[in-house]
Amino acid sequence: MYPEQEQNQVAEIAKQQARKALRKKGIALLKKAGKAAARAAVHATAAVLKSLLGFLASIGLPYILIIVGSLLLLFMIYLGTTMLFSSGEGLSKDAKELHSYVIEQSNQTVDMSKLEQIPYRVPPELIISALQVYDSTKHGKSEKEAIKTMAQALKPIFEYGEYEGSIETEVETCIDGKCTTEKSEDKFTITPLVHVEAWDRVMTANYTPHSTGWEISVTQSTTTKEVPKKDAEGKPTGEMMTVEVPKVVTIKNRAHTFRADENETMDYTYFDRVLSSPPFDYGPKDKLMVEALYQATGGDISYSEWVTGSSFGGGFNGTVTPGAGIPPEYMQYYLAAEKIYKVDWYYLAAFHSVETQFSTHPTMISSVGAEGHLQVRP
């Protein structure tokens, strides 16, 4: 080991080298402002750090400091690219074209002509953040192909219902005190959203029959009618005469429609499932990186909170990472059960692990007679 003074000098050299590398690559990144520039910056920085690693290793500086510094440097480059590209300001011509393409693909995740879908649009900043972790060249895709793939994969799923209502109308016409009433009913059909599975939430709407109160309008006027003509003594003359009489028309309308009870909950099951599946295959750390980058753009995301949350309301402060060590063939059953019964899927996975070690128990029957994957007594 070197004396303390020499170690401090080595640490300062390492710090200066890292700052110098970050500054040089950051300037290059700002000039080019595209993911290709970011990738080149990462590779160039990796080369600098490799040389630096060899130098520092030769003098005994702990590897952990080098690793932490390297990860931080790479994250700063990704962060700078994400924020710059998300804003769309100061980009080169090619980068602006790519930025416009991201927005176009974002808009295509919903039907922009339907106002009820727009709040569920996949944000362009999220697409950009998620693509920072995606190696498009590994899958033989261009930048635009990767953007489209990401946008379509995270596209929300909309389910519409169909309900028939009606407008009930009553028209009462009174002429000179004599009234008649006509009734009619005009039917209509509504097709509202009943379920949405978006990248960050699930919305379910229940519709129950509802009748509004009567809306009443009254119109007063006069009309004419033929009445028998009488002489001075009040006797009919056999002739008819026209007179003005009061006319009152009362129109009553009410609607037989439906009242919506919407329940929207934070749910990243869709986000988690999409990014965990091919062609992305993101691990837990990758998804947390996406969250950090998206938050840096000002986006609202609570993925890590959801991952460590509790469906029983008490909160979870453990260290289990959903997806780690879980056989993928069981995920479809956990997620399906979660959707139906509203119990977080990782609780079911935990029970499955504890009870039968993911169905690897030799007999699948306990000493007290509990049976099956989760050991339920008959």
VEXDREN-2710 file (C-alpha; in Angstrom, 1 decimal):
% VEXDREN-2710
k/r/px/py/pz
1/MET/0.0/0.0/0.0
2/TYR/1.1/3.6/-0.7
3/PRO/1.3/6.3/1.9
4/GLU/-1.9/8.3/2.4
5/GLN/-0.5/11.4/0.6
6/GLU/0.2/9.4/-2.6
7/GLN/-3.2/7.8/-2.5
8/ASN/-4.8/11.2/-2.3
9/GLN/-2.8/12.3/-5.3
10/VAL/-3.9/9.3/-7.2
11/ALA/-7.6/9.9/-6.3
12/GLU/-7.3/13.5/-7.5
13/ILE/-5.7/12.4/-10.8
14/ALA/-8.6/9.9/-11.3
15/LYS/-11.1/12.6/-10.5
16/GLN/-9.6/15.0/-13.0
17/GLN/-9.4/12.4/-15.7
18/ALA/-13.1/11.5/-15.2
19/ARG/-14.1/15.2/-15.3
20/LYS/-12.0/15.7/-18.5
21/ALA/-13.6/12.7/-20.2
22/LEU/-17.1/13.7/-19.2
23/ARG/-16.6/17.3/-20.4
24/LYS/-15.1/16.3/-23.8
25/LYS/-17.8/13.7/-24.4
26/GLY/-20.5/16.0/-23.2
27/ILE/-19.5/18.7/-25.6
28/ALA/-19.5/16.2/-28.5
29/LEU/-22.9/14.9/-27.4
30/LEU/-24.4/18.4/-27.3
31/LYS/-23.1/19.1/-30.8
32/LYS/-24.5/16.0/-32.4
33/ALA/-27.6/15.6/-30.1
34/GLY/-28.6/12.1/-31.1
35/LYS/-28.5/8.6/-29.7
36/ALA/-25.8/7.6/-32.1
37/ALA/-23.7/10.3/-30.6
38/ALA/-24.6/9.0/-27.1
39/ARG/-23.5/5.5/-28.1
40/ALA/-20.2/6.8/-29.5
41/ALA/-19.7/8.8/-26.3
42/VAL/-20.3/5.8/-24.2
43/HIS/-17.8/3.7/-26.2
44/ALA/-15.2/6.4/-26.1
45/THR/-15.7/7.0/-22.4
46/ALA/-15.4/3.2/-21.8
47/ALA/-12.0/3.3/-23.6
48/VAL/-10.8/6.2/-21.4
49/LEU/-12.0/4.4/-18.3
50/LYS/-10.3/1.2/-19.4
51/SER/-7.0/2.9/-19.6
52/LEU/-7.7/4.7/-16.3
53/LEU/-8.7/1.4/-14.7
54/GLY/-5.3/-0.2/-15.7
55/PHE/-3.4/2.8/-14.3
56/LEU/-5.3/2.9/-11.0
57/ALA/-5.2/-0.9/-10.6
58/SER/-1.5/-0.8/-10.8
59/ILE/-1.3/1.5/-7.8
60/GLY/-3.9/-0.3/-5.7
61/LEU/-6.9/2.1/-5.8
62/PRO/-9.9/0.1/-4.7
63/TYR/-11.9/-1.2/-7.7
64/ILE/-15.2/-0.2/-6.2
65/LEU/-14.4/3.5/-6.5
66/ILE/-13.6/3.0/-10.2
67/ILE/-16.8/1.0/-10.9
68/VAL/-19.0/3.6/-9.1
69/GLY/-17.3/6.4/-11.0
70/SER/-17.7/4.6/-14.4
71/LEU/-21.4/3.9/-13.8
72/LEU/-22.0/7.5/-12.7
73/LEU/-20.3/8.8/-15.8
74/LEU/-22.3/6.6/-18.1
75/PHE/-25.5/7.6/-16.4
76/MET/-24.7/11.3/-16.8
77/ILE/-24.2/10.8/-20.5
78/TYR/-27.5/8.9/-20.9
79/LEU/-29.2/11.5/-18.8
80/GLY/-27.9/14.4/-20.9
81/THR/-29.0/12.7/-24.1
82/THR/-32.4/12.0/-22.8
83/MET/-33.1/15.5/-21.5
84/LEU/-31.7/17.2/-24.6
85/PHE/-33.5/14.9/-27.0
86/SER/-36.8/15.1/-25.0
87/SER/-36.8/18.9/-25.2
88/GLY/-36.2/19.0/-28.9
89/GLU/-34.2/22.3/-28.6
90/GLY/-30.8/22.8/-30.2
91/LEU/-31.0/19.5/-32.2
92/SER/-29.3/19.0/-35.5
93/LYS/-31.5/18.4/-38.7
94/ASP/-31.3/14.6/-38.4
95/ALA/-32.0/14.7/-34.7
96/LYS/-35.0/17.0/-35.2
97/GLU/-36.4/14.6/-37.7
98/LEU/-36.0/11.7/-35.3
99/HIS/-37.5/13.8/-32.5
100/SER/-40.5/14.5/-34.7
101/TYR/-40.8/10.8/-35.5
102/VAL/-40.9/10.0/-31.7
103/ILE/-43.8/12.4/-31.3
104/GLU/-45.6/11.0/-34.3
105/GLN/-45.3/7.4/-32.9
106/SER/-46.4/8.6/-29.5
107/ASN/-49.5/10.1/-31.0
108/GLN/-50.2/6.9/-32.8
109/THR/-50.5/5.0/-29.5
110/VAL/-54.0/6.4/-29.2
111/ASP/-56.8/7.8/-31.5
112/MET/-56.1/11.5/-31.2
113/SER/-59.7/12.2/-32.5
114/LYS/-61.1/10.6/-29.3
115/LEU/-60.7/12.9/-26.4
116/GLU/-61.1/10.1/-23.8
117/GLN/-58.0/8.3/-25.1
118/ILE/-55.6/11.2/-25.1
119/PRO/-54.7/11.1/-21.4
120/TYR/-53.5/7.5/-21.9
121/ARG/-51.1/8.4/-24.7
122/VAL/-47.6/6.9/-24.3
123/PRO/-45.4/10.0/-23.6
124/PRO/-42.6/10.7/-26.1
125/GLU/-40.2/11.3/-23.2
126/LEU/-40.9/7.8/-21.9
127/ILE/-40.2/6.3/-25.4
128/ILE/-36.9/8.2/-25.5
129/SER/-36.0/7.1/-21.9
130/ALA/-36.8/3.5/-22.5
131/LEU/-34.7/3.4/-25.8
132/GLN/-31.6/4.6/-23.9
133/VAL/-31.4/1.1/-22.5
134/TYR/-32.4/-0.7/-25.8
135/ASP/-29.6/-1.8/-28.1
136/SER/-31.3/-1.6/-31.5
137/THR/-28.2/-2.9/-33.3
138/LYS/-28.4/-6.1/-31.4
139/HIS/-31.8/-6.8/-32.9
140/GLY/-30.9/-5.5/-36.4
141/LYS/-33.2/-2.5/-36.2
142/SER/-32.8/1.1/-37.2
143/GLU/-33.4/4.0/-34.8
144/LYS/-36.9/4.6/-36.3
145/GLU/-37.7/0.9/-36.2
146/ALA/-36.7/0.7/-32.5
147/ILE/-38.9/3.8/-31.7
148/LYS/-41.9/2.3/-33.5
149/THR/-41.4/-1.0/-31.7
150/MET/-41.2/0.6/-28.3
151/ALA/-44.3/2.9/-28.9
152/GLN/-46.4/0.0/-30.2
153/ALA/-45.4/-2.3/-27.4
154/LEU/-46.4/0.2/-24.7
155/LYS/-49.6/1.2/-26.6
156/PRO/-52.6/1.2/-24.2
157/ILE/-55.4/-1.3/-24.6
158/PHE/-58.9/0.2/-24.7
159/GLU/-62.1/-1.7/-24.2
160/TYR/-65.5/0.0/-25.0
161/GLY/-68.9/-1.0/-23.8
162/GLU/-72.3/-0.5/-25.5
163/TYR/-75.4/0.8/-23.7
164/GLU/-78.8/1.8/-24.9
165/GLY/-80.5/4.8/-23.5
166/SER/-83.5/7.0/-24.5
167/ILE/-85.0/10.5/-24.3
168/GLU/-88.5/10.5/-23.1
169/THR/-90.8/13.3/-24.2
170/GLU/-94.3/14.4/-23.1
171/VAL/-96.1/17.2/-24.9
172/GLU/-99.3/18.5/-23.3
173/THR/-101.4/20.9/-25.4
174/CYS/-104.2/22.8/-23.8
175/ILE/-106.6/24.8/-26.0
176/ASP/-109.2/26.8/-24.2
177/GLY/-108.9/24.5/-21.2
178/LYS/-109.1/21.2/-23.0
179/CYS/-105.8/19.2/-22.9
180/THR/-104.3/16.4/-24.8
181/THR/-101.0/14.6/-24.1
182/GLU/-98.6/12.9/-26.6
183/LYS/-95.7/10.7/-25.5
184/SER/-92.6/9.6/-27.4
185/GLU/-89.3/8.0/-26.8
186/ASP/-86.2/8.4/-28.9
187/LYS/-83.5/5.7/-28.3
188/PHE/-79.8/6.2/-28.5
189/THR/-76.7/4.1/-28.0
190/ILE/-73.5/5.2/-26.2
191/THR/-70.1/3.4/-26.4
192/PRO/-68.1/4.6/-23.5
193/LEU/-64.7/3.4/-22.2
194/VAL/-65.2/0.6/-19.7
195/HIS/-61.5/-0.6/-19.3
196/VAL/-58.1/0.8/-20.1
197/GLU/-54.8/-0.9/-19.5
198/ALA/-52.1/1.7/-19.9
199/TRP/-48.4/1.7/-19.1
200/ASP/-48.8/3.3/-15.7
201/ARG/-52.4/2.7/-14.6
202/VAL/-55.6/0.7/-15.0
203/MET/-59.0/2.3/-15.4
204/THR/-62.2/0.4/-14.9
205/ALA/-65.6/2.1/-15.3
206/ASN/-69.0/0.7/-14.2
207/TYR/-72.1/2.1/-15.7
208/THR/-75.4/2.0/-13.8
209/PRO/-78.9/3.1/-15.2
210/HIS/-79.7/6.7/-14.3
211/SER/-82.7/8.9/-15.1
212/THR/-82.5/12.6/-15.0
213/GLY/-85.2/14.9/-13.7
214/TRP/-87.8/16.4/-16.0
215/GLU/-86.9/19.4/-17.9
216/ILE/-90.0/21.5/-18.4
217/SER/-90.7/24.3/-20.8
218/VAL/-94.1/26.1/-21.1
219/THR/-95.2/28.2/-24.1
220/GLN/-98.3/30.4/-24.0
221/SER/-100.0/31.8/-27.1
222/THR/-103.4/32.1/-28.7
223/THR/-105.1/30.2/-31.5
224/THR/-108.5/30.3/-33.2
225/LYS/-111.4/28.0/-33.3
226/GLU/-114.9/27.9/-34.9
227/VAL/-117.8/28.3/-32.5
228/PRO/-121.6/28.6/-33.1
229/LYS/-122.8/32.2/-33.6
230/LYS/-125.5/33.4/-31.3
231/ASP/-128.0/36.2/-31.4
232/ALA/-128.5/38.9/-28.9
233/GLU/-130.7/36.6/-26.8
234/GLY/-128.0/33.9/-26.8
235/LYS/-129.7/31.6/-29.2
236/PRO/-127.7/29.8/-32.0
237/THR/-128.2/31.3/-35.3
238/GLY/-127.0/28.3/-37.2
239/GLU/-123.9/30.1/-38.4
240/MET/-120.2/29.6/-37.2
241/MET/-117.8/32.3/-36.2
242/THR/-114.0/32.4/-35.5
243/VAL/-112.7/33.4/-32.1
244/GLU/-109.3/33.6/-30.4
245/VAL/-108.7/31.2/-27.5
246/PRO/-105.7/30.7/-25.2
247/LYS/-103.2/27.9/-26.0
248/VAL/-100.7/26.5/-23.6
249/VAL/-98.0/23.9/-24.6
250/THR/-96.0/22.1/-21.9
251/ILE/-93.0/20.1/-23.1
252/LYS/-91.3/17.7/-20.6
253/ASN/-88.1/15.9/-21.4
254/ARG/-85.9/13.5/-19.4
255/ALA/-83.1/11.2/-20.3
256/HIS/-82.7/7.6/-19.3
257/THR/-79.0/7.2/-19.5
258/PHE/-76.1/5.8/-17.4
259/ARG/-73.9/7.1/-14.6
260/ALA/-70.2/6.3/-14.7
261/ASP/-68.3/5.1/-11.7
262/GLU/-64.6/5.3/-12.7
263/ASN/-61.9/3.6/-10.7
264/GLU/-58.3/4.4/-11.7
265/THR/-55.4/2.8/-9.9
266/MET/-51.7/3.1/-10.3
267/ASP/-50.6/-0.1/-12.0
268/TYR/-47.3/-0.8/-13.9
269/THR/-48.1/-4.4/-14.7
270/TYR/-48.3/-3.6/-18.4
271/PHE/-45.1/-1.6/-18.3
272/ASP/-43.3/-4.3/-16.4
273/ARG/-44.6/-7.1/-18.6
274/VAL/-43.7/-5.3/-21.9
275/LEU/-40.2/-4.3/-20.9
276/SER/-39.5/-7.8/-19.4
277/SER/-40.5/-9.5/-22.6
278/PRO/-38.8/-9.9/-26.0
279/PRO/-37.4/-8.0/-27.8
280/PHE/-36.5/-5.8/-24.8
281/ASP/-35.8/-8.3/-22.1
282/TYR/-35.1/-5.5/-19.6
283/GLY/-34.0/-6.6/-16.1
284/PRO/-35.1/-4.9/-12.8
285/LYS/-32.1/-2.5/-13.0
286/ASP/-32.9/-1.6/-16.6
287/LYS/-36.5/-0.6/-15.7
288/LEU/-35.3/1.5/-12.8
289/MET/-32.9/3.2/-15.1
290/VAL/-35.8/4.0/-17.5
291/GLU/-37.7/5.4/-14.5
292/ALA/-34.8/7.6/-13.4
293/LEU/-34.3/9.0/-17.0
294/TYR/-38.0/9.7/-17.4
295/GLN/-38.2/11.5/-14.1
296/ALA/-35.3/13.6/-15.2
297/THR/-37.5/14.9/-18.1
298/GLY/-40.2/15.9/-15.6
299/GLY/-42.3/12.8/-16.2
300/ASP/-44.6/11.5/-13.5
301/ILE/-43.7/7.9/-12.8
302/SER/-43.9/5.8/-9.6
303/TYR/-42.6/2.4/-10.9
304/SER/-40.2/1.7/-8.0
305/GLU/-43.0/2.7/-5.5
306/TRP/-45.3/0.3/-7.2
307/VAL/-42.7/-2.5/-7.3
308/THR/-42.2/-2.3/-3.6
309/GLY/-45.8/-1.5/-2.8
310/SER/-48.4/-3.7/-1.0
311/SER/-51.9/-4.6/-2.1
312/PHE/-52.8/-4.9/1.5
313/GLY/-52.2/-1.2/2.2
314/GLY/-49.3/-1.6/4.7
315/GLY/-46.4/-0.9/2.4
316/PHE/-43.5/-3.2/1.8
317/ASN/-39.9/-2.4/2.9
318/GLY/-38.2/-5.6/2.0
319/THR/-35.5/-6.3/-0.6
320/VAL/-37.4/-8.6/-3.0
321/THR/-37.1/-7.6/-6.6
322/PRO/-40.1/-8.9/-8.6
323/GLY/-39.0/-11.1/-11.5
324/ALA/-35.7/-12.2/-9.9
325/GLY/-35.3/-16.0/-9.9
326/ILE/-39.0/-16.6/-10.8
327/PRO/-39.6/-19.3/-13.5
328/PRO/-41.1/-17.3/-16.4
329/GLU/-43.6/-20.0/-17.3
330/TYR/-45.6/-19.1/-14.1
331/MET/-45.8/-15.4/-14.8
332/GLN/-48.9/-15.6/-17.0
333/TYR/-50.8/-17.2/-14.1
334/TYR/-49.6/-14.7/-11.5
335/LEU/-50.6/-11.8/-13.7
336/ALA/-53.9/-13.2/-14.7
337/ALA/-54.8/-13.8/-11.0
338/GLU/-53.6/-10.3/-10.1
339/LYS/-55.9/-8.8/-12.7
340/ILE/-59.0/-10.7/-11.4
341/TYR/-58.4/-10.6/-7.7
342/LYS/-56.4/-7.4/-7.2
343/VAL/-53.6/-9.1/-5.3
344/ASP/-50.1/-8.1/-6.4
345/TRP/-48.6/-10.8/-8.5
346/TYR/-45.3/-11.0/-6.5
347/TYR/-47.3/-12.0/-3.3
348/LEU/-48.5/-15.1/-5.2
349/ALA/-45.0/-15.8/-6.5
350/ALA/-43.7/-15.5/-2.9
351/PHE/-46.3/-18.0/-1.6
352/HIS/-45.5/-20.3/-4.5
353/SER/-41.8/-20.1/-3.7
354/VAL/-42.2/-20.7/0.0
355/GLU/-44.8/-23.4/-0.2
356/THR/-43.4/-25.7/-3.0
357/GLN/-40.2/-23.9/-4.3
358/PHE/-42.1/-23.2/-7.5
359/SER/-43.7/-26.6/-7.7
360/THR/-40.4/-28.6/-7.3
361/HIS/-41.6/-30.2/-4.1
362/PRO/-41.1/-34.0/-4.5
363/THR/-44.7/-35.0/-3.5
364/MET/-46.6/-31.6/-3.7
365/ILE/-48.4/-32.8/-0.5
366/SER/-47.5/-31.5/3.0
367/SER/-47.5/-33.4/6.2
368/VAL/-50.9/-32.0/7.1
369/GLY/-52.5/-32.8/3.8
370/ALA/-52.2/-29.5/2.0
371/GLU/-52.0/-30.0/-1.8
372/GLY/-50.9/-28.3/-5.0
373/HIS/-48.7/-25.5/-6.1
374/LEU/-49.7/-23.2/-3.2
375/GLN/-50.5/-25.9/-0.7
376/VAL/-54.2/-25.6/-0.1
377/ARG/-56.0/-28.1/2.2
378/PRO/-58.9/-29.9/0.6
END
